[in-house]
Amino acid sequence: MNRVLGFFLGLGLISMGGVLMKVFSSAFEYGDVIPSKYTCEGEDISPPVRWEGAPEGTKSFVLIMDDPDAPLGTFTHWIVYDIPADVNELYENFPKTAEVKGIKQGINDFGRVGYGGPCPPKGHGYHRYFFRIYALDISSLGLPPEATREQVESKIKGHILGSGELMGRYKRD
């Protein structure tokens, strides 16, 4: 994504599909550095992520966090799906278990369930980390816990009513 498009997404002026939703965290602002607490150099716990502005008819949400700047291509850090429509936040240190009160988590590119924090190669400069929320017109993807990103993305196609993103940056020296 080019800088201009990223800037307008950050301002909430462009949607990735359907209605634009606002995604934010009390831990960092759009484009800011992600505190080390949420990275492999800290506690490696998930930051709090909240969203608002879900379109009418939303039945569930999906969250996908990734790093498009990874050396071997986009690296997936977190996949959460079957988030009920009445939930608008994943709290800090969300459990790294396959299912939490019906909310399912997939396998990240570290090969683990749940959140895996930013951990770019040392000296590689800043990487961007996108937390994308998708509002869906279905209540469940019909997938078991520990699904892959590819499985989740194939199930949300044609069901996205709205979306939004939060982007943070991180580097290791």
C-alpha positions as CSV (number, residue, x, y, z in Angstrom):
1,M,0.0,0.0,0.0
2,N,1.3,3.4,-0.8
3,R,1.8,6.1,1.8
4,V,-1.1,8.3,0.6
5,L,-3.6,5.4,0.7
6,G,-2.3,4.5,4.2
7,F,-2.7,8.1,5.3
8,F,-6.3,8.3,4.2
9,L,-7.1,4.9,5.7
10,G,-5.6,6.2,9.0
11,L,-7.8,9.2,8.8
12,G,-10.8,6.9,8.3
13,L,-11.6,8.3,4.8
14,I,-11.3,5.0,2.9
15,S,-12.8,1.7,3.6
16,M,-11.4,-1.7,2.6
17,G,-14.9,-3.0,2.0
18,G,-18.4,-1.7,2.7
19,V,-18.9,0.7,5.7
20,L,-15.8,2.2,7.2
21,M,-15.3,1.3,10.9
22,K,-13.0,3.0,13.4
23,V,-10.4,0.7,15.0
24,F,-8.3,1.9,17.9
25,S,-6.2,1.0,20.9
26,S,-5.6,2.7,24.2
27,A,-2.0,1.4,23.9
28,F,-1.0,3.4,20.7
29,E,-2.4,5.7,18.0
30,Y,-2.6,4.9,14.3
31,G,1.0,5.0,12.9
32,D,2.7,5.2,16.3
33,V,5.3,2.8,17.6
34,I,3.8,-0.2,19.3
35,P,5.0,-0.4,23.0
36,S,7.5,-3.1,23.5
37,K,5.2,-4.8,26.1
38,Y,3.2,-6.1,23.1
39,T,6.2,-7.5,21.2
40,C,8.7,-10.4,21.4
41,E,11.0,-8.1,23.3
42,G,8.5,-7.6,26.0
43,E,5.6,-9.6,27.4
44,D,4.4,-10.6,24.0
45,I,0.8,-10.0,25.0
46,S,-1.9,-8.6,22.7
47,P,-2.8,-4.9,23.0
48,P,-6.3,-3.9,23.6
49,V,-8.1,-3.4,20.3
50,R,-11.6,-1.8,20.0
51,W,-13.8,-0.9,17.1
52,E,-17.0,1.1,16.5
53,G,-19.2,1.9,13.6
54,A,-20.3,-1.6,12.7
55,P,-22.9,-1.5,9.9
56,E,-26.5,-2.6,10.4
57,G,-26.9,-6.3,9.8
58,T,-23.5,-7.2,11.3
59,K,-23.6,-10.7,12.8
60,S,-19.9,-11.3,13.6
61,F,-16.4,-9.9,13.3
62,V,-13.0,-11.1,12.2
63,L,-9.7,-9.6,13.2
64,I,-6.5,-10.3,11.2
65,M,-3.2,-8.8,12.3
66,D,-0.2,-8.9,9.9
67,D,3.1,-7.5,8.9
68,P,3.4,-6.8,5.1
69,D,7.0,-5.7,5.5
70,A,8.3,-9.2,6.6
71,P,11.3,-10.3,4.5
72,L,9.6,-13.3,3.0
73,G,6.2,-11.7,2.4
74,T,3.2,-10.8,4.6
75,F,3.5,-12.5,8.0
76,T,0.3,-13.2,9.9
77,H,0.5,-12.5,13.7
78,W,-3.1,-13.0,14.9
79,I,-6.4,-14.4,13.5
80,V,-9.6,-14.1,15.6
81,Y,-13.0,-15.1,14.2
82,D,-16.6,-15.8,15.2
83,I,-16.5,-12.7,17.3
84,P,-20.1,-12.0,18.2
85,A,-21.8,-8.8,16.9
86,D,-22.3,-7.5,20.5
87,V,-18.5,-7.6,21.2
88,N,-16.5,-4.6,20.1
89,E,-13.2,-5.1,21.9
90,L,-10.5,-7.7,22.4
91,Y,-9.0,-6.8,25.8
92,E,-5.3,-6.7,26.6
93,N,-3.6,-10.1,27.0
94,F,-6.4,-11.9,25.2
95,P,-5.8,-15.6,26.1
96,K,-3.7,-17.6,23.6
97,T,-6.2,-20.4,23.5
98,A,-8.1,-21.9,20.5
99,E,-11.5,-20.7,21.8
100,V,-12.5,-18.1,24.4
101,K,-16.3,-17.9,25.1
102,G,-17.1,-19.0,21.5
103,I,-14.5,-16.6,20.0
104,K,-12.1,-18.7,17.9
105,Q,-8.4,-18.1,17.1
106,G,-6.4,-19.4,14.2
107,I,-2.9,-20.5,13.8
108,N,-0.5,-17.6,13.2
109,D,2.7,-17.7,11.1
110,F,4.7,-18.5,14.2
111,G,2.8,-21.8,14.2
112,R,0.9,-21.0,17.4
113,V,-2.7,-20.2,18.4
114,G,-3.5,-16.6,19.3
115,Y,-1.4,-13.5,19.3
116,G,2.2,-13.4,18.4
117,G,3.7,-9.9,18.8
118,P,5.9,-7.9,16.4
119,C,9.3,-9.4,16.1
120,P,11.0,-8.0,13.0
121,P,14.6,-9.0,12.2
122,K,17.1,-6.9,14.1
123,G,18.4,-4.0,12.0
124,H,15.6,-4.3,9.5
125,G,14.0,-1.0,10.3
126,Y,10.4,-0.3,11.1
127,H,7.8,-2.8,10.0
128,R,4.1,-1.9,9.9
129,Y,1.6,-4.0,11.8
130,F,-2.1,-3.8,10.6
131,F,-5.0,-4.9,12.9
132,R,-7.9,-5.2,10.4
133,I,-11.5,-5.7,11.6
134,Y,-14.1,-7.1,9.2
135,A,-17.9,-6.9,10.0
136,L,-19.7,-9.9,8.5
137,D,-23.3,-10.7,7.6
138,I,-22.9,-14.2,9.0
139,S,-22.7,-15.2,12.7
140,S,-20.1,-18.0,12.2
141,L,-17.5,-18.9,9.6
142,G,-18.3,-22.6,10.3
143,L,-14.6,-23.3,10.9
144,P,-13.2,-25.1,13.9
145,P,-10.7,-23.3,16.1
146,E,-7.1,-23.2,14.8
147,A,-8.0,-22.4,11.2
148,T,-5.5,-20.9,8.8
149,R,-5.6,-17.4,7.5
150,E,-6.4,-18.8,4.0
151,Q,-9.4,-20.7,5.4
152,V,-10.7,-17.6,7.2
153,E,-10.2,-15.4,4.2
154,S,-12.0,-17.8,1.9
155,K,-15.0,-17.9,4.3
156,I,-15.4,-14.1,4.6
157,K,-15.4,-13.4,0.9
158,G,-18.8,-12.1,-0.1
159,H,-19.8,-11.5,3.6
160,I,-18.0,-8.3,4.4
161,L,-20.3,-5.4,5.4
162,G,-17.7,-3.1,6.7
163,S,-14.0,-2.9,7.8
164,G,-11.4,-0.8,9.4
165,E,-7.8,-0.9,10.5
166,L,-5.3,0.2,13.0
167,M,-1.6,0.3,12.1
168,G,1.3,0.5,14.4
169,R,5.1,0.3,13.8
170,Y,7.9,-1.5,15.4
171,K,11.6,-2.1,14.9
172,R,14.4,-4.0,16.7
173,D,17.9,-2.7,16.7
